[in-house]
């Protein structure tokens, strides 16, 4: 059996049906001998960003207090997670968990968990969703299955130093559970913040890339590029403006009510 010191790479991903809605997450450890260990879970009412964070948290919990290689590349297709842990987190903490605009940081509870688990061993790397990476595709399959009330078959091994897996809900209920009022309010707050960001981008005339627009909409990048040059999302007209290098840039225009 491989040991944790033989880890080659880690992939994580999250999914949410409805955003907010039922969600799932998936994480895969790949070992140098070609074997892998998969974990995943289900949350009845959540958001896409929370599932992306939970996938990273769960895998780092599994690695706690284990003998690890000097560096482990961890791949995520969420710029929110990658930028948050490598760029934004220090500033949030200095400001008392406030954003640059003085607003409370969303998903603070999960960011605090991730901050406690993170260490210099983890090399956070961003990859484009559906870019042909086997690990990313597999994590997406696991996460989406859980978010759709399915229980995927997970390939699991027992490394020589494997601890008990973190306690997660790996068995979706037969039907959606009714979340508590506080949870619903929290998810609505997440949604309002997302819409405010979109409004600000439109008002200032900022151009954003396909991956950035996908993060804003909580969808995969291919769901953006496959819609054509002009289409409507919620309260905004989305228009393809130009290509810069290998990136497509988009503009948001607020529709009249």
SULRAPE-V703362 format. One record per pair of residues at least 12 apart in sequence whose C-alpha atoms are under 6 Angstrom apart, sorted by the first residue. I is the first residue (numbers start at 1). J is the second residue. D is the distance in whole Angstrom. If there is no record, write none. Layout:
# SULRAPE-V703362
i=<I:I>
j=<J:J>
d=<D:D>
This chain:
# SULRAPE-V703362
i=<1:2:3:3:4:5:5:5:6:6:7:8:8:8:9:9:9:10:10:10:11:11:11:11:11:11:12:12:12:12:12:13:13:13:13:13:14:14:14:15:15:15:16:16:16:19:19:20:20:21:21:22:22:22:22:23:23:23:23:24:24:24:24:24:25:25:25:25:25:26:26:26:26:26:26:27:27:27:37:37:37:38:38:38:41:41:41:42:42:42:42:57:70:71:71:72:72:72:73:74:74:74:75:75:76:77:77:77:77:149:202:202:207:207:207:208:208:209:209:210:235:236:236:236:236:237:237:238:238:239>
j=<159:159:159:160:68:67:68:69:31:32:31:30:31:32:30:72:73:28:29:74:27:28:74:75:135:136:26:27:55:76:139:25:26:52:139:140:51:52:143:48:143:144:47:48:147:47:48:46:47:45:46:43:44:45:147:42:43:46:147:41:42:143:146:147:40:41:51:55:143:39:40:55:139:142:143:39:55:139:155:156:157:154:155:156:168:169:170:146:169:170:172:114:121:121:122:121:122:123:123:123:124:125:125:126:126:126:127:128:129:172:252:253:249:250:251:249:250:248:249:248:255:252:253:254:255:252:253:251:252:251>
d=<5:5:5:5:6:6:4:5:6:6:4:6:5:5:5:6:5:6:5:5:6:5:6:5:6:6:6:4:6:5:6:6:5:5:5:6:4:4:5:5:5:5:6:5:6:5:6:5:5:5:5:6:4:5:5:6:5:6:4:6:4:4:5:4:5:6:5:5:4:6:4:6:5:5:5:5:6:6:6:5:6:6:5:6:6:5:4:5:5:6:6:5:6:5:6:6:5:6:5:6:5:6:5:6:5:6:5:5:5:5:5:5:6:5:5:5:5:6:5:6:6:6:5:5:5:6:5:6:5:5>
